[in-house]
Amino acid sequence: MKLRLEEVIDEVIDALPSGQPFDLMSDVAIPVPILVIVHVLGVEPDRRREFRDWSEAVILSLNPFRSSEQAARAEWGSAQLTAYFTDLMAARRASPQEDLISDMVKLQADGAALSDDEVRVNLSALLVGGNLTTTDLIGNGVWLLLTHPEEWRKLTADPAALSSSAVEEILRFEGPVAITSRVTEAPPQVCGREIPAGQLLITSLHGANRDPEVFEDPDRFDITRKRAPHVAFGGGAHICIGAPLARLEAKRVLQRLAERFPALRLTQVDPPKWRTLPFFRGSELTCPLPDPSV
């Protein structure tokens, strides 16, 4: 689906105004992942506003400090997604399309050990994970590039060649997910201490991605960094299933922005307002401004 998804992204970038301010988050970072994931799943594009609302609601369930109101909203979002996917699964059984939901219900029909609940849970996870964190990846990336002008100049000099390495450095330097967790199977030794089996370990992805034993000058943002074995997507059997899709989206957005708006700059340089949701890193950055002469 790569070519079609790139066309979807191009349509968003091409619609941006020339010589006028635009809001990066609302005009690019939010709509791109939503449009991409609904295309993959096979849901109606005119439902994307609802999907964004439902996703924002569901992710509140990951906040251990959520209020009773937030808990109720998370339950509401989950119920909305469950009802919608139940109806859509029935529709795809009756009339299959070229989309992921059709593929999953076909697997069921062919005898795969997938319950309806498992299909719905996975579709909901793909929807939520497929847009919120990628929105943050794009927002964090443009913020970093525009507050590091030399790196932006590098990218605009050769967008096709450097957009991929720029995405990897953004993931390392300011990834959208801060932690991951594992449960020990056997008592491991960590820094000379034994951890009992069955313990939950919370690990810092951000800390690992700034490890001076792995990265030279780890606190320097450099999109031409030669070695960047970051763990922004986790690792092993639990590595993020959406990593290739997030990379495709962020790479295309950065490449097209650099090609169309090489003089892109911020209307203000105050630090962005960061998400208050624990364990997630994303901004509410507003109004990058293309130079009117471009």
DAPELIN-V279189 format. One record per backbone hydrogen bond with DSSP energy under -0.5 kcal/mol. CO is the residue of the C=O (numbers start at 1). NH is the residue of the N-H. Records with the same first field share a line. If there is no record, write none. Layout:
BEGIN
CO=NH + NH
END
This chain:
BEGIN
1=5
2=6
3=7
4=8
5=9
6=10
7=11
8=12
9=13
10=14
11=15
13=16
20=290
22=24
23=27
24=28 + 29
25=30
28=32
29=33
30=34
31=35
32=36
33=37
34=38
35=39
36=40
37=41
38=42 + 43
40=100
41=101
44=47
45=48
47=51
48=52
49=53
50=54
51=55
52=56
53=57
54=58
55=59
57=60
58=61
59=62
60=63
62=64
63=66
67=71
68=72
69=73
70=74
71=75
72=76
73=77
74=78
75=79
76=80
77=81
78=82
79=83
80=84
81=85
82=86
83=87
84=88
85=89
86=90
87=91
88=92
89=93
90=94
91=95
97=99
99=103
100=104
101=105
102=106
103=107
104=108
105=109
106=110
107=112
108=111
112=114
115=119
116=120
117=121
118=122
119=123
120=124
121=125
122=126
123=127
124=128
125=129
126=130
128=131 + 132
131=135
132=136
133=137
134=138
135=139
136=140
137=141
138=142
139=143
140=144
141=145
142=146
143=147
144=148
145=148 + 152
148=151 + 152
149=153
150=154
151=155
152=156
153=157
154=158
155=158
158=162
159=163
162=166
163=167
164=168
165=169
166=170
167=171
168=172
169=173
170=174
171=175
176=281
178=205 + 206
180=203
182=201
184=198
186=188
188=190 + 195
190=193
193=190
195=188
196=199
199=184 + 201
200=202
201=182 + 203
203=180 + 205
204=208
205=209
207=210
208=211
211=214 + 215
215=218
217=220
220=222
222=225
226=228
228=230
231=234
233=240
235=238
236=239
240=243
242=246
243=247
244=248
245=249
246=250
247=251
248=252
249=253
250=254
251=255
252=256
253=257
254=258
255=259
256=260
257=261
261=264
265=289
272=274
273=284
277=280
279=178 + 179
280=282
282=275
285=25
287=267
288=22
289=265
291=294
END
